[in-house]
Amino acid sequence: MYFNDFSLAFVVISMVLWYFLQSYAYFKLFEKAGKPRWIGFVPFYNYYIHIELVGRPKWWVLLLFMPVVNFFVALTIHLDLYKSYGKFTYVHQVLGVALWPIYTLYMALSNSEYKGKATEIPKVQKALPQEWMEAIVFAVFAATFIRWVYMEAYVIPTSSMESNLLVGDFLFVSKAEYGPRTPKTPLQLPLTHAKIWGTDMPSYLSFIQLPHLRLPSFGKVERNDVVVFNYPVDDHYNSNGSVYHPMDLKTHYIKRCVAIPGDIIEVKSGQVYINGELGKNPEIIQFSYRIDSKQQLPERFFDDHKIREHQSNGAISMVQMTPETAKIIEGFDFIQAVTKMESTQGSTDPGIFPNGQYFSWSRDFFGPLEIPYRGMKLTLDELSLAKYGSTISNYEGWDSVEIDVDKLKIDGELVTEYTFNRDYYFMMGDNRHNSADSRYWGFVPEDYIVGEASFIWMSFETNASGFNKIRWNRLLQGIK
């Protein structure tokens, strides 16, 4: 669910209510601290006074306008605020984080008193074990909360998005952009995914599973977004012994969204077309090429042209590279030919989606195929079930789906027309000839979307050592 799924009136009322709760809390708290209480309702100035009251540098107000940094600054000064008003305990901190701004208003209306700047209040002496335990528990809680609501770190494990994203890139992924999801399995070790670190033991108990909900967000998945999602296919990647992981604990994948609900996608000679028009390509896109040279190419040749994936057999090299690099290499006098390894139109790739028995599609010649959307009506016959039957069966949430060539039974009842109840997306890797993506395993349901890849915060070259292992030019690089 997204903010723009609601009416404008609902959104405006919600934002006004949120602003009023926070401002009224400031109104009461500033009065207790001897500050003009009307400042509580003045945008930005109220944060300036807030920072002054807790004793942090006043220039911190500028940090509130910096993405990512602003979240941690806001968290710090709000915890300081509780301390300045005598709320020192671990319980107050947890409630303040989880229920802000409601808990802040509660504190303002209570008999709390301003004790002075949080940075100058002497630290309450506690037994060392208690102090360490509270610090660890709060740190785990805060990290879990941030990871769920705001952002999470991921690492690129495969080359399917090269050369935009490289193996060894560490990313921050924004969950606020598309809306955080409520956990399906609440009984889970904090800061884990599907397994306990370093083991194959599941990190969760599955006997309690809650309905999946998505909190409101400020945006939707758009074409060309780089998206992290749960790999939708139940296979060995998502296996937990004899059963499969719950939806929100399935393996994470990262791809580029090339088509959104309602789009008609088609691929011709490796080029994506959306609704009959040429689709927008990533800034860097790669394909497979064969290089025929007069002699075996040295490793330095591939390094100089930033070709990371290559295999050579004498004078023949199979590589992944951009069309621009291919043109440059083609011009060298020691190169005999550079050939793009493109599928033949009319041929069928093994494992192609949706059904190779009906559709002679491949990675380079695919579609046309309409992306299902919530409310899309489908007249059921052999061809439509060949296209969409697996999607209805796997992701629409029915207890029982039976497909028999041209017939569909849902929960035992024969249906002749079907209306989708979810939105779906079509994902592809930027390394178009070396990517397991929607061309092979199908659509990504809306509830499998995790977040948008925001920026690279660290990057390591696996084959290097020492300081050369860090790709300094990729640090803090945005993702396009």
ABEGO torsion letter per residue (X at the ends): XBAAABBAAAAAAAAAAAAAAAAAAAAAAAAAAGBBAAAAABBGAAAAAAAAAAGBBAAAAAAAABBGAAAAAAAAAAAAAAAAAGBABAAAAAAAAAAOAAAAAAAAABABBBAEBAAABBBBBBBAAAAAAAAAAAAAAAAAAAAAAABBBBBBABAAAOAABBBGBBBBBBAAAAEBBBBABABBBBGBBABBBGBABBABBAABBBBBBBBBBABBBBBGBBBBBBBABBBAAABBEABBBBAAABBBBBBBBABBBGBBBBBBGGBBBBGGBBBBBBABBBBBBBBBBABBBBAAAAAAAGBABBBBBEABBBBBBBAAAAAAAAABAABABBBBBBBBBGBBBBGBOABAAABBBBAABBOBBBBBBBGBBBBBBAAAAAAAAAAAAAAAGBABBBBBGABBBBGGBBBABBBBABBBBBBBBABAABBBBAAAAEBBBAAABAEBBABBABBBBAABBEAAABBAAABGBBBX
